[in-house]
Amino acid sequence: MWRVTLLRKFAVFLVSTVVISTSALAQTPSRDELHRGTVTIITGQHHYLSSRLASDLAAVLDEGDNLRVLGISGRGAISDLIDTLLLKGVDLAIVPADVIDYVEKKRMLPQMKEKLRVVSRLYNKVAHLVAGRGIKTLADLNGKKINVVSNYHGAFVAAQNVFTSKGIDYEPVYLDQRLALERVRSGEIAATLIMSGRPNPLLDEIRDGGPLRFVDIPFSDKLPDVYFPIQLTSADYPDLILPGQSISTVATPSIMLAFNFAQASPRRRKITRFVDAFLSRLGDLQRSPRHPRWRDVNLGAAIAGMQRYTPVAQWLQNNPLPRAVARAKPKKGRRSVEDLFKAFIAAESASGGAEQLLRLKKPELFARFKAWQKRQRQAPTQVAAKPKGKPSLRAVFRQFIDEEISRVGKDEVLALSKKDLFDRFLTWRKQTDVQ
């Protein structure tokens, strides 16, 4: 009897196993379903900021079989552009603006601007020039070995632009950045150039007083327009830069690009679903625990020389911009100097001129602002009246703060001590002659 009971239980177990297995198989998506819902985005390697942002996109935008974001680690920004244009299965890419500019000028990919469209400007990629003993200035690197990772890498492009503009003759070395830092520490090579968002976790192990240190990269008008001056401070690297000190360097925007598939293409439809999800949930991406650099995204900013992806333009036309962008919108009626300057920055950013503003010296920036004010008064659609009398000291200080945030970023301004901020304000006021 017990044998019959045991056989019955075993039979029930087998049937249950078959039912569960069949059910699991029924839930497995088909190849077509997987392709229909998955968008791929090529980024830097796993320790790069762009890879971290891709991970955030995958977590926040996941909609099961309807939408899935799959990050791909590329081998360098030039290679990533080539892969986006030529490699099957790549839908989007995160690439720095200086690499786009370099590839276009070298005519490496003649149809690049026809086939790629801008989804959004993201964070700034900052040049971190890390050198060893005996290297204090760029001039000390003349004739020395400098790591640029590979000739497909963004560091390779930045090195060519930066060192050529300064007349520095260098010997390029091709190492991954972790190994390069060890070689700089041992003195085998003089420096490594790291193009990344800030702070870079790879630099966490560097300590002030050790053999490795940052070297200033002074801004030059000879650099391509895609670069602008910026500073690294102790807020970025507290173990490497002392409070109150800063490192002058240059930066370039990173851009999210999409392949411009034909209107009827299934690939275009899924990229459009991604765009709608990305723009609708940007607020979720800008909240903890997602990376703080999502807060640098400005959907209203255009990229000079590049066309916006049509679904993005349509979404922006039909939906209000996030508060950080919308608050810079010009107000009707009488406006203060602060409001006028915000409207000026927003107008220049929307026309793709944000980087050019950052390259200007303060007197030139103020002159352009005044010229813009004059055009606004003369335009028949504008009803704003010129503020009477001199602006208050508070309004002038707000104008200075807005300009500094536009030039170097909010985080750097907030990191300044009250004394440093006031000293910088006095210098700015003297140069712009705002009375």
C-alpha positions in Angstrom: 0.0 0.0 0.0 2.7 2.4 0.9 4.3 1.7 -2.5 1.1 2.8 -4.3 0.9 6.0 -2.2 4.6 6.8 -3.0 4.1 6.2 -6.7 1.0 8.5 -6.7 3.0 11.3 -4.9 5.8 10.9 -7.4 3.4 11.1 -10.3 1.9 14.3 -8.9 5.4 15.7 -8.5 6.2 15.0 -12.1 3.0 16.5 -13.4 3.6 19.6 -11.2 7.1 20.0 -12.5 6.0 19.7 -16.1 3.2 22.3 -15.6 5.7 24.7 -13.9 8.3 24.2 -16.6 5.7 24.7 -19.4 4.4 27.9 -17.7 7.9 29.2 -17.4 8.6 28.5 -21.1 5.3 30.3 -22.0 6.5 33.4 -20.2 9.9 33.6 -22.0 9.7 36.4 -24.6 10.4 35.6 -28.2 13.4 37.0 -30.2 11.1 39.5 -31.9 9.7 40.7 -28.6 13.2 41.2 -27.1 14.3 43.2 -30.1 11.1 45.2 -30.2 11.5 46.4 -26.6 15.3 46.7 -26.1 17.2 49.9 -26.9 21.0 49.8 -26.7 23.2 52.7 -25.6 27.0 52.7 -26.0 29.0 54.4 -23.3 32.5 54.4 -21.8 33.8 51.5 -19.8 32.3 50.4 -16.5 34.1 52.9 -14.3 33.1 55.8 -16.5 30.3 58.2 -15.6 28.5 57.6 -18.9 28.3 53.9 -17.9 26.8 54.8 -14.5 24.2 57.0 -16.2 23.3 54.1 -18.5 22.8 51.9 -15.4 20.4 54.6 -14.0 18.5 54.6 -17.3 18.2 50.9 -17.2 16.8 51.0 -13.6 14.4 53.9 -13.9 13.0 53.4 -17.4 12.5 49.7 -17.3 9.0 48.7 -18.6 9.5 44.9 -19.0 9.1 43.7 -22.5 7.9 47.1 -23.7 11.1 49.0 -22.9 14.5 47.8 -21.7 17.7 49.8 -21.7 20.9 47.8 -22.4 24.2 49.6 -21.8 27.2 48.6 -24.0 30.8 49.4 -22.9 32.7 51.0 -25.8 36.4 51.2 -26.3 36.6 55.0 -26.8 34.5 58.0 -27.9 35.7 57.9 -31.6 35.1 54.2 -31.7 31.7 54.7 -30.1 30.7 57.1 -32.9 31.8 54.6 -35.5 29.9 51.8 -33.8 26.7 53.9 -33.6 26.8 54.6 -37.3 28.1 51.2 -38.6 27.7 48.4 -36.0 24.4 46.5 -36.1 22.2 46.9 -33.0 23.5 50.2 -31.5 20.7 52.8 -31.1 22.1 55.5 -28.9 25.5 56.8 -27.7 26.9 59.2 -25.1 29.8 61.0 -26.7 31.7 64.3 -25.8 31.2 67.3 -28.1 34.9 67.7 -28.7 35.1 64.2 -30.3 32.1 65.0 -32.5 33.9 68.2 -33.6 37.2 66.3 -34.2 35.6 63.6 -36.3 33.7 66.1 -38.4 36.9 68.2 -39.1 38.9 65.1 -40.0 36.1 64.0 -42.3 36.3 60.5 -40.7 32.5 59.9 -40.9 31.1 62.1 -43.7 27.4 61.3 -43.0 27.6 61.6 -39.2 25.5 64.7 -38.9 22.9 63.4 -41.3 22.5 60.1 -39.5 22.8 61.2 -35.8 20.5 63.5 -33.8 20.8 65.1 -30.4 18.6 63.7 -27.6 20.0 65.8 -24.8 23.1 67.6 -23.5 24.2 65.8 -20.4 27.1 66.5 -18.0 30.4 68.2 -18.6 33.5 66.1 -19.4 36.4 67.7 -17.6 40.1 67.4 -18.4 42.0 66.0 -15.5 45.8 66.2 -16.2 47.5 64.1 -13.6 51.3 64.3 -13.4 54.1 63.0 -11.3 57.2 64.5 -9.6 58.9 67.4 -11.3 55.9 68.4 -13.4 54.3 71.7 -12.3 53.2 73.3 -15.5 52.2 72.3 -19.0 55.6 73.5 -20.2 57.3 70.9 -18.1 55.6 68.2 -20.2 57.3 69.3 -23.4 59.0 66.2 -25.0 57.6 63.9 -22.3 55.4 60.8 -22.4 51.7 61.4 -21.8 49.0 58.7 -21.7 46.0 59.2 -23.9 44.6 55.6 -23.6 44.2 54.9 -27.3 43.8 56.7 -30.6 40.0 56.0 -30.4 39.7 57.7 -27.1 38.4 61.1 -26.0 41.7 61.7 -24.1 43.5 61.4 -27.5 41.3 64.1 -29.0 41.6 66.4 -26.0 45.4 66.0 -25.9 45.8 66.9 -29.5 43.6 70.0 -29.1 45.0 71.1 -25.7 48.7 70.5 -26.2 48.8 71.7 -29.8 47.2 75.0 -28.8 49.9 75.4 -26.2 52.8 74.4 -28.4 53.6 71.3 -26.3 55.4 68.5 -28.2 54.6 65.2 -26.4 54.9 61.5 -26.9 51.6 59.7 -26.7 51.4 56.5 -24.6 48.4 54.1 -24.9 47.5 52.5 -21.5 44.3 52.1 -19.6 43.9 54.8 -16.9 44.4 52.6 -13.9 47.7 51.2 -15.2 48.7 54.7 -16.4 48.3 56.2 -12.9 50.7 53.5 -11.6 53.2 54.3 -14.4 53.0 58.0 -13.6 53.5 57.2 -9.9 56.6 55.2 -10.7 58.0 57.9 -13.0 57.9 55.7 -16.2 55.6 58.3 -17.9 55.2 62.0 -17.1 51.4 62.3 -17.0 48.0 60.9 -18.0 45.1 62.9 -19.3 41.7 61.8 -18.0 38.5 63.1 -19.7 35.6 62.4 -17.4 32.8 63.8 -15.3 33.7 65.1 -11.8 34.5 63.7 -9.4 36.2 60.7 -11.0 36.2 57.7 -8.6 39.4 56.5 -10.2 41.2 59.4 -8.6 39.9 58.7 -5.1 43.1 56.9 -4.1 45.3 59.9 -4.9 46.3 61.9 -1.8 47.6 65.4 -1.5 51.3 65.4 -0.8 52.0 62.2 -2.8 53.8 61.9 -6.1 50.6 62.4 -8.2 49.1 65.9 -8.6 46.8 67.9 -10.9 48.4 70.3 -13.4 46.6 73.4 -14.5 45.4 73.6 -18.1 45.0 77.3 -18.8 42.2 78.1 -21.3 43.2 79.3 -24.7 41.2 81.0 -27.5 43.0 78.7 -29.9 41.0 75.8 -28.6 37.9 74.7 -30.6 34.6 76.3 -29.6 33.4 73.1 -27.9 35.7 73.8 -25.0 35.2 76.2 -22.1 37.2 77.1 -18.9 36.3 75.4 -15.7 37.9 74.8 -12.3 38.4 71.8 -10.0 38.1 72.5 -6.3 38.4 70.7 -3.0 34.6 70.1 -3.3 35.5 67.7 -6.2 38.7 66.2 -4.7 39.0 67.0 -1.0 42.1 64.7 -0.7 43.9 66.2 -3.6 43.0 70.0 -3.6 43.3 72.0 -0.5 40.3 74.2 0.6 40.4 77.6 -1.0 42.7 76.3 -3.8 41.6 75.4 -7.3 42.9 73.9 -10.6 42.2 75.6 -13.8 41.2 73.3 -16.7 38.9 72.9 -19.6 35.7 71.0 -20.2 33.4 69.9 -23.1 29.7 68.8 -22.9 28.8 65.2 -23.2 25.9 64.6 -25.7 23.3 61.8 -25.9 22.9 60.9 -29.6 20.3 58.7 -31.4 20.6 57.1 -34.8 18.1 58.8 -37.1 16.3 55.8 -38.4 13.6 56.1 -41.2 10.2 57.2 -40.0 8.6 53.7 -40.6 11.5 51.8 -39.0 10.7 49.6 -35.9 14.0 50.8 -34.4 12.8 54.4 -34.6 9.6 53.5 -32.8 11.5 52.0 -29.9 13.9 54.9 -29.7 10.9 57.2 -29.6 9.5 55.1 -26.7 12.8 55.5 -24.9 12.8 59.3 -25.6 9.3 59.7 -24.2 10.2 57.7 -21.1 13.5 59.5 -20.6 12.0 63.0 -20.8 9.0 62.1 -18.7 11.0 60.6 -15.9 14.0 62.9 -15.9 12.8 64.1 -12.5 13.2 60.6 -11.1 16.7 60.4 -12.6 17.6 63.7 -10.8 16.6 62.4 -7.4 18.7 60.2 -5.0 20.0 57.5 -5.3 20.7 58.3 -9.0 23.9 60.0 -9.9 23.9 63.7 -9.1 25.2 64.7 -12.5 21.7 64.1 -13.9 20.9 67.5 -12.4 23.2 69.0 -15.0 20.9 68.1 -17.8 19.3 71.1 -19.6 16.7 70.0 -22.1 16.4 73.5 -23.4 20.0 73.6 -24.5 20.7 73.2 -28.2 24.1 71.9 -29.6 25.7 74.1 -32.2 25.9 72.4 -35.6 23.7 69.4 -34.6 20.0 68.8 -35.2 17.7 67.8 -32.4 16.0 64.4 -32.7 12.5 65.1 -34.0 10.6 63.2 -31.3 12.5 65.2 -28.6 11.6 68.5 -30.3 7.9 67.4 -30.4 7.9 66.3 -26.8 9.4 69.6 -25.7 6.8 71.5 -27.7 4.0 69.6 -26.1 5.2 69.4 -22.5 6.4 72.0 -20.0 10.2 72.1 -19.4 11.5 71.0 -15.9 11.6 73.9 -13.5 15.4 74.4 -13.8 14.9 75.2 -17.5 11.5 76.9 -17.3 12.5 79.4 -14.7 14.9 81.0 -17.1 12.1 81.8 -19.5 11.6 85.5 -20.2 8.9 87.2 -18.2 6.4 89.6 -19.7 6.3 93.2 -18.7 9.0 94.9 -16.7 12.0 92.8 -15.8 14.9 93.2 -13.4 18.5 92.9 -14.5 18.6 89.5 -13.0 15.6 88.3 -15.1 17.0 89.9 -18.2 20.3 88.1 -17.8 18.6 84.8 -17.2 16.5 85.3 -20.3 19.7 86.2 -22.2 21.5 83.0 -21.1 18.4 80.9 -21.9 18.2 82.4 -25.4 21.9 81.8 -26.1 21.6 78.2 -24.8 18.6 77.5 -26.9 20.4 78.6 -30.0 23.5 76.5 -29.2 25.7 79.3 -28.0 26.2 78.3 -24.4 29.8 77.1 -24.9 30.7 80.3 -26.8 29.4 82.4 -23.8 31.7 80.5 -21.4 34.7 81.2 -23.6 34.1 85.0 -23.5 36.0 87.3 -21.1 33.7 89.1 -18.7 33.7 92.5 -20.6 32.9 90.7 -23.8 30.1 88.8 -22.2 28.6 91.9 -20.7 28.8 93.7 -24.1 27.0 90.8 -25.7 24.3 91.0 -23.0 23.8 94.7 -23.6 23.6 94.2 -27.3 20.9 91.5 -26.7 19.0 93.9 -24.4 19.0 96.5 -27.2 17.6 94.0 -29.7 14.9 93.0 -27.3 13.8 96.6 -26.8 13.8 97.2 -30.6 11.8 94.0 -31.4 8.1 94.8 -32.0 7.0 91.7 -30.0 8.8 92.7 -26.9 7.1 94.9 -24.4 9.7 94.9 -21.7 10.8 98.3 -20.5 14.3 99.2 -19.6 14.7 99.3 -15.8 14.9 102.9 -14.6 17.9 104.0 -12.7 20.8 101.9 -11.5 20.2 98.3 -10.5 20.5 97.6 -6.7 23.6 96.0 -5.3 21.6 92.9 -4.7 20.5 92.7 -8.3 24.1 93.2 -9.5 25.3 90.4 -7.1 22.6 88.1 -8.4 23.7 88.9 -12.0 27.3 88.0 -11.0 26.1 84.7 -9.4 24.1 83.8 -12.5 27.0 84.5 -14.7 29.4 82.4 -12.6 27.0 79.5 -12.5 26.7 79.7 -16.3 30.5 79.8 -16.6 31.7 77.2 -14.1 28.6 75.4 -12.8 26.5 75.6 -9.6 28.5 73.1 -7.6 31.7 75.1 -8.0 30.1 78.4 -7.0 28.5 76.7 -3.9 31.9 75.3 -2.9 33.5 78.7 -2.7 34.1 80.3 0.8 32.3 83.6 1.4 35.7 85.4 1.2 36.6 83.8 -2.2 33.1 84.5 -3.5 33.2 88.2 -2.5 36.8 88.6 -3.9 35.6 87.1 -7.2 32.6 89.4 -7.2 34.7 92.5 -6.7 37.0 91.5 -9.6 34.0 90.8 -11.8 32.4 94.2 -11.0 35.6 96.0 -11.8 36.0 94.2 -15.1 32.4 94.7 -16.2 32.2 98.2 -14.8 28.7 97.5 -13.4 28.0 100.5 -11.1 
